[in-house]
Amino acid sequence: MSDFSPSRRTVLRSAAGVGLLALGGAACAPFDDEPTEQPPPQGATPGRRFGAEWESHARTFMAWPASTGIWDSQLPDVRQDIAGLARAVAGYEPVVLFARPEQAEAAQRACGSQVEVVPLAVDDLWARDTVPVFVEDSGTLKGVDFNFSGWGNKQKEHGNDTRLAAALLESHRIPRIGTPVVAEGGSFETDGQGTLLVTESSVVNERRNPGRSRDEIEGELKKALGVTKVIWFAGVRDQDITDAHVDCLVRFAAPGVVLLDQPFPGAPEDVWSRSAAQAKEVLRDATDANGRPLEVIELPQPDPDRITGRGDAFVSSYINFYVANKALFVPRFGDGDADARAQQILRDHFPGRDIVPLKIDNIASGGGGIHCSTHDQPGTPAS
């Protein structure tokens, strides 16, 4: 079994290979406390809905990167990026940022008074994966705890993040939905109308769900999230710590419309470009939960020779954007033409929202992006 670096996503900037660091980690069992609600045994749970990101938000959750053991000398710069992102999102909706108690004061100074910093033990910044996935259940907000395990125990330091979902739900008095599936929030993308997009590599995975077939996992996802149609992509195994989350590959822009990550024209073919090509083939023949074919809009990456970020793990993908109330936050990579093109594509498909480009080179160097660093809590349910 391979070991992995702390990076959440490795994108090859050239034909060069990826250096991997040895990391271990103890297995983490799912929570099994008495208040946990278990979904019924068959099909999608009636009355339960996993809403789309473009719907109303009550707040955005984020986390303060805590450990030099994970980020080493990059930690101050990564914190600067997270603080800037938190301040930007807070201009549009409430932001709650969790920080270790001994780091909370410094986090508050960095983020400013508009961001609410809550002392709670965390390990890293990837709130998309560690915060519960929220659903509406017969008009009540609930959170699905997907038993975060450090991406299948690839990251050694993740004990606090494993407990974050349950701690958040308890502190906010939100009912917790248990599931036997081990996954992360970045594994899932939905149109809010019953369709779920997932990469097989990140969920049908022996590190996370040993012995479980795709059909078994799909059944559990339908129960937990209330979705009725799951569209699977092959993804990429064992090349990054997430095993290729879908939120760096395909995103919904509206029901029936998806945005697909595309490598920069002329870039060398690699596992990631082949993954995008396979996803395009799947989408060509796919229909959503309502039987509609899917319109596919390509969102090309920037020129790797013109971006300002560096590092083997750098994620130069615009697809990892975040939709907030009245705004959409997208990376700005320094290739002026590609940045402008991506912003215009997003402006065309999210009309009425401010398109806010942000430089996040330090976050991206760790293998993630804006979406990976944020997690939305639903607000007023859609009619």
C-alpha positions as a Python dict, from the first residue, in 0.01 Angstrom:
ca = {
    (1, 'M'): (0, 0, 0),
    (2, 'S'): (135, 340, -98),
    (3, 'D'): (197, 624, 143),
    (4, 'F'): (99, 983, 66),
    (5, 'S'): (212, 1341, 115),
    (6, 'P'): (1, 1586, 317),
    (7, 'S'): (-124, 1738, -8),
    (8, 'R'): (-491, 1685, -78),
    (9, 'R'): (-453, 1683, -453),
    (10, 'T'): (-152, 1631, -676),
    (11, 'V'): (-172, 1779, -1025),
    (12, 'L'): (132, 1719, -1243),
    (13, 'R'): (262, 2048, -1384),
    (14, 'S'): (479, 1855, -1629),
    (15, 'A'): (566, 1498, -1710),
    (16, 'A'): (766, 1481, -1388),
    (17, 'G'): (663, 1236, -1120),
    (18, 'V'): (521, 1312, -779),
    (19, 'G'): (730, 1288, -464),
    (20, 'L'): (550, 1108, -185),
    (21, 'L'): (619, 1132, 187),
    (22, 'A'): (556, 847, 425),
    (23, 'L'): (265, 910, 656),
    (24, 'G'): (72, 671, 873),
    (25, 'G'): (-240, 692, 1083),
    (26, 'A'): (-459, 492, 1314),
    (27, 'A'): (-791, 367, 1188),
    (28, 'C'): (-1090, 572, 1299),
    (29, 'A'): (-1419, 393, 1363),
    (30, 'P'): (-1750, 565, 1285),
    (31, 'F'): (-1928, 728, 1578),
    (32, 'D'): (-2194, 508, 1734),
    (33, 'D'): (-2360, 721, 2000),
    (34, 'E'): (-2719, 680, 2111),
    (35, 'P'): (-2863, 1009, 1975),
    (36, 'T'): (-2751, 925, 1621),
    (37, 'E'): (-3035, 875, 1379),
    (38, 'Q'): (-2994, 584, 1139),
    (39, 'P'): (-3166, 609, 799),
    (40, 'P'): (-3427, 348, 706),
    (41, 'P'): (-3296, 44, 520),
    (42, 'Q'): (-3430, 89, 165),
    (43, 'G'): (-3399, 357, -104),
    (44, 'A'): (-3389, 733, -71),
    (45, 'T'): (-3526, 858, 260),
    (46, 'P'): (-3868, 1019, 204),
    (47, 'G'): (-3870, 1391, 284),
    (48, 'R'): (-3491, 1422, 284),
    (49, 'R'): (-3309, 1651, 39),
    (50, 'F'): (-2948, 1744, -25),
    (51, 'G'): (-2967, 2104, -144),
    (52, 'A'): (-2761, 2271, -415),
    (53, 'E'): (-2482, 2509, -319),
    (54, 'W'): (-2644, 2803, -501),
    (55, 'E'): (-2943, 2794, -265),
    (56, 'S'): (-2972, 3014, 43),
    (57, 'H'): (-2696, 2985, 305),
    (58, 'A'): (-2725, 3050, 677),
    (59, 'R'): (-2347, 3064, 709),
    (60, 'T'): (-2015, 2932, 584),
    (61, 'F'): (-1799, 2713, 805),
    (62, 'M'): (-1420, 2725, 781),
    (63, 'A'): (-1124, 2595, 981),
    (64, 'W'): (-792, 2747, 1086),
    (65, 'P'): (-487, 2542, 978),
    (66, 'A'): (-333, 2437, 1306),
    (67, 'S'): (-26, 2227, 1255),
    (68, 'T'): (330, 2282, 1140),
    (69, 'G'): (344, 1902, 1121),
    (70, 'I'): (116, 1927, 819),
    (71, 'W'): (222, 2257, 660),
    (72, 'D'): (577, 2301, 792),
    (73, 'S'): (719, 2645, 700),
    (74, 'Q'): (419, 2722, 477),
    (75, 'L'): (182, 2755, 773),
    (76, 'P'): (196, 3138, 811),
    (77, 'D'): (133, 3192, 439),
    (78, 'V'): (-152, 2939, 430),
    (79, 'R'): (-312, 3111, 728),
    (80, 'Q'): (-288, 3440, 543),
    (81, 'D'): (-480, 3290, 249),
    (82, 'I'): (-747, 3142, 479),
    (83, 'A'): (-791, 3473, 660),
    (84, 'G'): (-830, 3656, 329),
    (85, 'L'): (-1085, 3402, 206),
    (86, 'A'): (-1280, 3421, 532),
    (87, 'R'): (-1294, 3802, 516),
    (88, 'A'): (-1407, 3792, 153),
    (89, 'V'): (-1689, 3544, 216),
    (90, 'A'): (-1795, 3735, 528),
    (91, 'G'): (-1875, 4030, 303),
    (92, 'Y'): (-2169, 3826, 173),
    (93, 'E'): (-2277, 3590, 452),
    (94, 'P'): (-2186, 3495, 810),
    (95, 'V'): (-1862, 3300, 848),
    (96, 'V'): (-1785, 3073, 1143),
    (97, 'L'): (-1422, 2968, 1161),
    (98, 'F'): (-1309, 2695, 1402),
    (99, 'A'): (-965, 2728, 1558),
    (100, 'R'): (-781, 2546, 1833),
    (101, 'P'): (-847, 2730, 2162),
    (102, 'E'): (-484, 2837, 2197),
    (103, 'Q'): (-488, 2973, 1839),
    (104, 'A'): (-832, 3136, 1843),
    (105, 'E'): (-713, 3483, 1943),
    (106, 'A'): (-452, 3495, 1667),
    (107, 'A'): (-707, 3366, 1415),
    (108, 'Q'): (-953, 3637, 1519),
    (109, 'R'): (-690, 3908, 1472),
    (110, 'A'): (-605, 3774, 1127),
    (111, 'C'): (-967, 3738, 1012),
    (112, 'G'): (-1112, 4052, 1165),
    (113, 'S'): (-1429, 4118, 1360),
    (114, 'Q'): (-1664, 4028, 1074),
    (115, 'V'): (-1565, 3661, 1106),
    (116, 'E'): (-1684, 3464, 1410),
    (117, 'V'): (-1396, 3255, 1543),
    (118, 'V'): (-1509, 2963, 1760),
    (119, 'P'): (-1256, 2781, 1982),
    (120, 'L'): (-1278, 2414, 1881),
    (121, 'A'): (-995, 2170, 1821),
    (122, 'V'): (-916, 2119, 1451),
    (123, 'D'): (-614, 1992, 1260),
    (124, 'D'): (-635, 2144, 915),
    (125, 'L'): (-824, 2386, 693),
    (126, 'W'): (-1026, 2147, 474),
    (127, 'A'): (-1374, 2222, 611),
    (128, 'R'): (-1543, 2085, 298),
    (129, 'D'): (-1431, 1737, 401),
    (130, 'T'): (-1452, 1754, 780),
    (131, 'V'): (-1777, 1945, 842),
    (132, 'P'): (-2100, 1738, 816),
    (133, 'V'): (-2295, 1733, 492),
    (134, 'F'): (-2621, 1916, 561),
    (135, 'V'): (-2961, 1799, 441),
    (136, 'E'): (-3321, 1908, 484),
    (137, 'D'): (-3533, 1637, 641),
    (138, 'S'): (-3906, 1710, 640),
    (139, 'G'): (-3832, 2077, 698),
    (140, 'T'): (-3563, 2019, 964),
    (141, 'L'): (-3192, 2084, 913),
    (142, 'K'): (-2977, 1777, 986),
    (143, 'G'): (-2612, 1688, 932),
    (144, 'V'): (-2473, 1365, 787),
    (145, 'D'): (-2151, 1263, 958),
    (146, 'F'): (-1942, 1075, 702),
    (147, 'N'): (-1688, 953, 958),
    (148, 'F'): (-1387, 1154, 840),
    (149, 'S'): (-1078, 931, 857),
    (150, 'G'): (-799, 1149, 722),
    (151, 'W'): (-881, 1042, 365),
    (152, 'G'): (-852, 676, 452),
    (153, 'N'): (-584, 732, 717),
    (154, 'K'): (-343, 881, 465),
    (155, 'Q'): (-287, 1188, 681),
    (156, 'K'): (-143, 1102, 1018),
    (157, 'E'): (-270, 1403, 1210),
    (158, 'H'): (-649, 1400, 1185),
    (159, 'G'): (-795, 1302, 1522),
    (160, 'N'): (-948, 1643, 1592),
    (161, 'D'): (-1091, 1664, 1241),
    (162, 'T'): (-1243, 1318, 1281),
    (163, 'R'): (-1445, 1450, 1576),
    (164, 'L'): (-1531, 1786, 1420),
    (165, 'A'): (-1860, 1686, 1254),
    (166, 'A'): (-2011, 1549, 1574),
    (167, 'A'): (-1878, 1840, 1781),
    (168, 'L'): (-2020, 2098, 1538),
    (169, 'L'): (-2362, 1933, 1531),
    (170, 'E'): (-2372, 1913, 1910),
    (171, 'S'): (-2264, 2274, 1959),
    (172, 'H'): (-2519, 2403, 1706),
    (173, 'R'): (-2792, 2161, 1826),
    (174, 'I'): (-2837, 2013, 1481),
    (175, 'P'): (-2952, 1649, 1468),
    (176, 'R'): (-2687, 1406, 1346),
    (177, 'I'): (-2751, 1139, 1083),
    (178, 'G'): (-2520, 840, 1104),
    (179, 'T'): (-2406, 634, 808),
    (180, 'P'): (-2167, 339, 775),
    (181, 'V'): (-2005, 505, 470),
    (182, 'V'): (-1669, 676, 516),
    (183, 'A'): (-1634, 973, 283),
    (184, 'E'): (-1567, 1346, 268),
    (185, 'G'): (-1784, 1640, 168),
    (186, 'G'): (-1570, 1706, -139),
    (187, 'S'): (-1674, 1363, -266),
    (188, 'F'): (-2024, 1486, -348),
    (189, 'E'): (-2186, 1733, -588),
    (190, 'T'): (-2561, 1778, -625),
    (191, 'D'): (-2815, 1975, -826),
    (192, 'G'): (-3053, 1991, -528),
    (193, 'Q'): (-3308, 1792, -726),
    (194, 'G'): (-3200, 1439, -638),
    (195, 'T'): (-2889, 1399, -858),
    (196, 'L'): (-2553, 1316, -702),
    (197, 'L'): (-2214, 1320, -878),
    (198, 'V'): (-1937, 1102, -727),
    (199, 'T'): (-1599, 965, -829),
    (200, 'E'): (-1574, 592, -771),
    (201, 'S'): (-1206, 624, -680),
    (202, 'S'): (-1279, 839, -372),
    (203, 'V'): (-1561, 633, -218),
    (204, 'V'): (-1550, 275, -351),
    (205, 'N'): (-1213, 250, -190),
    (206, 'E'): (-1060, -12, 38),
    (207, 'R'): (-900, 253, 259),
    (208, 'R'): (-1240, 402, 336),
    (209, 'N'): (-1506, 139, 276),
    (210, 'P'): (-1338, -203, 268),
    (211, 'G'): (-1554, -483, 134),
    (212, 'R'): (-1838, -257, 22),
    (213, 'S'): (-1947, -268, -341),
    (214, 'R'): (-2045, 37, -543),
    (215, 'D'): (-2410, -71, -533),
    (216, 'E'): (-2400, -102, -153),
    (217, 'I'): (-2242, 240, -115),
    (218, 'E'): (-2488, 396, -359),
    (219, 'G'): (-2776, 258, -154),
    (220, 'E'): (-2633, 407, 165),
    (221, 'L'): (-2579, 746, -4),
    (222, 'K'): (-2939, 751, -119),
    (223, 'K'): (-3056, 683, 235),
    (224, 'A'): (-2828, 936, 400),
    (225, 'L'): (-2866, 1220, 149),
    (226, 'G'): (-3212, 1157, 6),
    (227, 'V'): (-3081, 1152, -353),
    (228, 'T'): (-3245, 931, -614),
    (229, 'K'): (-2986, 924, -896),
    (230, 'V'): (-2609, 876, -861),
    (231, 'I'): (-2381, 943, -1159),
    (232, 'W'): (-2042, 777, -1114),
    (233, 'F'): (-1709, 879, -1266),
    (234, 'A'): (-1398, 661, -1257),
    (235, 'G'): (-1177, 927, -1098),
    (236, 'V'): (-811, 861, -1020),
    (237, 'R'): (-683, 625, -751),
    (238, 'D'): (-372, 660, -539),
    (239, 'Q'): (-234, 975, -704),
    (240, 'D'): (-346, 1223, -439),
    (241, 'I'): (-471, 1203, -86),
    (242, 'T'): (-839, 1245, -179),
    (243, 'D'): (-837, 987, -459),
    (244, 'A'): (-977, 1257, -689),
    (245, 'H'): (-1277, 1426, -531),
    (246, 'V'): (-1551, 1524, -772),
    (247, 'D'): (-1534, 1890, -665),
    (248, 'C'): (-1211, 1924, -863),
    (249, 'L'): (-1365, 1757, -1169),
    (250, 'V'): (-1736, 1828, -1229),
    (251, 'R'): (-1972, 2084, -1073),
    (252, 'F'): (-2336, 2171, -1132),
    (253, 'A'): (-2407, 2523, -1253),
    (254, 'A'): (-2784, 2464, -1259),
    (255, 'P'): (-3015, 2163, -1286),
    (256, 'G'): (-2923, 1996, -1615),
    (257, 'V'): (-2600, 2199, -1660),
    (258, 'V'): (-2252, 2092, -1546),
    (259, 'L'): (-1910, 2254, -1562),
    (260, 'L'): (-1625, 2016, -1645),
    (261, 'D'): (-1260, 2078, -1561),
    (262, 'Q'): (-1034, 2065, -1868),
    (263, 'P'): (-653, 2060, -1886),
    (264, 'F'): (-476, 2348, -2054),
    (265, 'P'): (-469, 2289, -2433),
    (266, 'G'): (-150, 2113, -2533),
    (267, 'A'): (-68, 1994, -2182),
    (268, 'P'): (88, 1644, -2168),
    (269, 'E'): (-166, 1368, -2127),
    (270, 'D'): (-169, 1225, -1777),
    (271, 'V'): (-405, 1048, -1539),
    (272, 'W'): (-593, 1371, -1466),
    (273, 'S'): (-660, 1458, -1831),
    (274, 'R'): (-774, 1100, -1893),
    (275, 'S'): (-1006, 1130, -1593),
    (276, 'A'): (-1163, 1445, -1742),
    (277, 'A'): (-1205, 1272, -2076),
    (278, 'Q'): (-1374, 974, -1910),
    (279, 'A'): (-1606, 1206, -1718),
    (280, 'K'): (-1700, 1379, -2043),
    (281, 'E'): (-1796, 1045, -2194),
    (282, 'V'): (-2011, 959, -1893),
    (283, 'L'): (-2184, 1298, -1902),
    (284, 'R'): (-2256, 1269, -2274),
    (285, 'D'): (-2495, 978, -2212),
    (286, 'A'): (-2610, 1060, -1859),
    (287, 'T'): (-2946, 1192, -1744),
    (288, 'D'): (-3026, 1351, -1411),
    (289, 'A'): (-3280, 1244, -1150),
    (290, 'N'): (-3556, 1404, -1356),
    (291, 'G'): (-3454, 1231, -1678),
    (292, 'R'): (-3293, 1538, -1839),
    (293, 'P'): (-2975, 1506, -2047),
    (294, 'L'): (-2687, 1714, -1916),
    (295, 'E'): (-2540, 2015, -2093),
    (296, 'V'): (-2161, 2011, -2046),
    (297, 'I'): (-1965, 2338, -2031),
    (298, 'E'): (-1588, 2305, -2033),
    (299, 'L'): (-1391, 2517, -1783),
    (300, 'P'): (-1027, 2514, -1903),
    (301, 'Q'): (-731, 2536, -1668),
    (302, 'P'): (-470, 2813, -1700),
    (303, 'D'): (-135, 2785, -1875),
    (304, 'P'): (95, 2616, -1620),
    (305, 'D'): (382, 2833, -1740),
    (306, 'R'): (196, 3158, -1664),
    (307, 'I'): (51, 3091, -1318),
    (308, 'T'): (204, 3239, -1005),
    (309, 'G'): (171, 2929, -788),
    (310, 'R'): (429, 2656, -766),
    (311, 'G'): (475, 2306, -633),
    (312, 'D'): (405, 1949, -743),
    (313, 'A'): (78, 1950, -550),
    (314, 'F'): (-50, 2281, -688),
    (315, 'V'): (-414, 2267, -802),
    (316, 'S'): (-460, 2503, -1096),
    (317, 'S'): (-829, 2431, -1152),
    (318, 'Y'): (-1108, 2688, -1158),
    (319, 'I'): (-1368, 2417, -1098),
    (320, 'N'): (-1306, 2431, -722),
    (321, 'F'): (-1509, 2753, -688),
    (322, 'Y'): (-1749, 2831, -403),
    (323, 'V'): (-2101, 2967, -445),
    (324, 'A'): (-2214, 3191, -157),
    (325, 'N'): (-2511, 3425, -109),
    (326, 'K'): (-2502, 3671, -403),
    (327, 'A'): (-2140, 3583, -485),
    (328, 'L'): (-1914, 3321, -636),
    (329, 'F'): (-1549, 3291, -530),
    (330, 'V'): (-1300, 3160, -787),
    (331, 'P'): (-920, 3125, -784),
    (332, 'R'): (-705, 3381, -964),
    (333, 'F'): (-393, 3203, -1085),
    (334, 'G'): (-204, 3479, -1268),
    (335, 'D'): (-267, 3373, -1627),
    (336, 'G'): (-465, 3685, -1715),
    (337, 'D'): (-635, 3543, -2023),
    (338, 'A'): (-738, 3217, -1856),
    (339, 'D'): (-847, 3393, -1537),
    (340, 'A'): (-1070, 3628, -1738),
    (341, 'R'): (-1212, 3344, -1946),
    (342, 'A'): (-1301, 3139, -1638),
    (343, 'Q'): (-1461, 3438, -1468),
    (344, 'Q'): (-1675, 3508, -1776),
    (345, 'I'): (-1790, 3146, -1802),
    (346, 'L'): (-1893, 3154, -1437),
    (347, 'R'): (-2058, 3495, -1477),
    (348, 'D'): (-2262, 3358, -1768),
    (349, 'H'): (-2383, 3059, -1567),
    (350, 'F'): (-2437, 3227, -1231),
    (351, 'P'): (-2612, 3552, -1332),
    (352, 'G'): (-2688, 3800, -1058),
    (353, 'R'): (-2388, 3698, -847),
    (354, 'D'): (-2068, 3892, -795),
    (355, 'I'): (-1776, 3695, -937),
    (356, 'V'): (-1496, 3740, -682),
    (357, 'P'): (-1148, 3626, -792),
    (358, 'L'): (-904, 3551, -510),
    (359, 'K'): (-536, 3467, -510),
    (360, 'I'): (-499, 3146, -306),
    (361, 'D'): (-160, 3016, -419),
    (362, 'N'): (-66, 2892, -71),
    (363, 'I'): (-388, 2694, -26),
    (364, 'A'): (-357, 2556, -380),
    (365, 'S'): (1, 2449, -315),
    (366, 'G'): (-138, 2211, -53),
    (367, 'G'): (-358, 2035, -306),
    (368, 'G'): (-691, 2210, -257),
    (369, 'G'): (-882, 2525, -332),
    (370, 'I'): (-1159, 2761, -230),
    (371, 'H'): (-1434, 2498, -231),
    (372, 'C'): (-1218, 2258, -28),
    (373, 'S'): (-1171, 2530, 236),
    (374, 'T'): (-1538, 2622, 284),
    (375, 'H'): (-1860, 2444, 378),
    (376, 'D'): (-2207, 2590, 346),
    (377, 'Q'): (-2490, 2550, 595),
    (378, 'P'): (-2829, 2577, 420),
    (379, 'G'): (-3049, 2870, 501),
    (380, 'T'): (-3410, 2915, 394),
    (381, 'P'): (-3520, 2594, 217),
    (382, 'A'): (-3593, 2622, -153),
    (383, 'S'): (-3960, 2629, -244),
}
